[in-house]
Amino acid sequence: MTTPIMSERQTAIIGAILVALGPVSMALYTPAMPRLVEVFGTDISSIKLTLTIYFAGFTLAQLFCGPLSDAFGRRPIVLAFSGIYLLGSVIAVFADSVAALLAARLLQGVGASAGIAISRAIVRDQFTGQASARIMNLVGLMLAVGPALAPTIGGLTLETLGWRAIFFVMVAYGIGIGVLAIFFMAETNAFRDRGHIAPRRLASSYARLLADARFLRPSIILGTTLGSIYTMATMLPFVIIERVGLTPSQFGYSMMLQSGSFFLGSLVTRSLLKRFSAERIVPFGMALIVLGCVGLALFTRAGNLTLLHVMGPVAVFAFGIAVILPSMSTRALFPFPQFAGAASALMGFFQMGGGLAGSFAAVLVGDPVVALGTIVPVMGLIALVLYLLPDPAGVEALGEAGE
């Protein structure tokens, strides 16, 4: 294995800042969704659509930004897509209609897609095995801080400065990503080849990934579990603010139970990785995911809904995801060093695609409480079934334990 261009810590910090762009942009915005219904004189479904179209842009654009980073390098693509994100944020600041907000959120989703695709690619460019698992865990640990604070910041900003100020925060984040790419991020792609974006070769790369169980199974498991987190973002503001009765700022504080639990799960996982391989701790994480799903299915149907009924199971669910994340991410990317950008992008596509499918299902269900207690448990069940199926690839993808 070649000597890493950046240290584990530097890679993890840069990766966390990049990957957090998408979730933070979503979490900052969600407290304002009920208010925007009044501001634009529209209905809940129209405002939910602004989040759905963000998911769509985020999901589909990954399929292009990952291969583009394989062809031209990680840094130039981060710069280009952060510019798209910045443009969308500026449009959102001055939006005067739902249509303008929809266009802005689409651009933001496209721009933010580079973060989740390229953050993991720069890890695979330099590290495998337990080293990769440690970095993926540290990325998850640091990632938890942004989404934990973002709803609180969004809620307080909404109540003190108004909804447009939330998008000013996103403008600042977009500028920060550009500065990071220019001054602090080294180019890690040693296999740059413009042939990666040739349509036939690109299709061949994706076909190879989709046909390989070593990639497909861990990617779908992450798609249904992490995708559920994104799905819940479309439901929790309406459940907690309108059904439980909290204010937008109180909703922001309550979301710290989700992100705080993910943060704690990442800390525990970091400690466990010192004694066990990433693969050996996955059953513990899957058990917690199942427990959280069962709790949501039962408590949302019990009547007299309280904050604990909602956020208790969500916290258990988030803890479990933090435990399985390092293993599943490392297993999916290990066999594909020469097109790690495409592999990372497709893995992100499954995650955001899971969120997009779940949020669309929530719109079809209508009642956010019923949707929360049905859609998330179904997605968790899919992950469990995939995990329990015999694994022909074994644990080869984790590489050598001491690597």
PyMOL commands that set and color helices and strands:
alter all, ss='L'
color gray80, all
select helices_A, chain A and resi 8-39+44-72+74-93+98-126+129-161+163-183+194-197+199-210+213-233+236-244+248-254+256-272+279-299+307-333+337-365+368-388+396-398
alter helices_A, ss='H'
color red, helices_A
deselect
rebuild
show_as cartoon
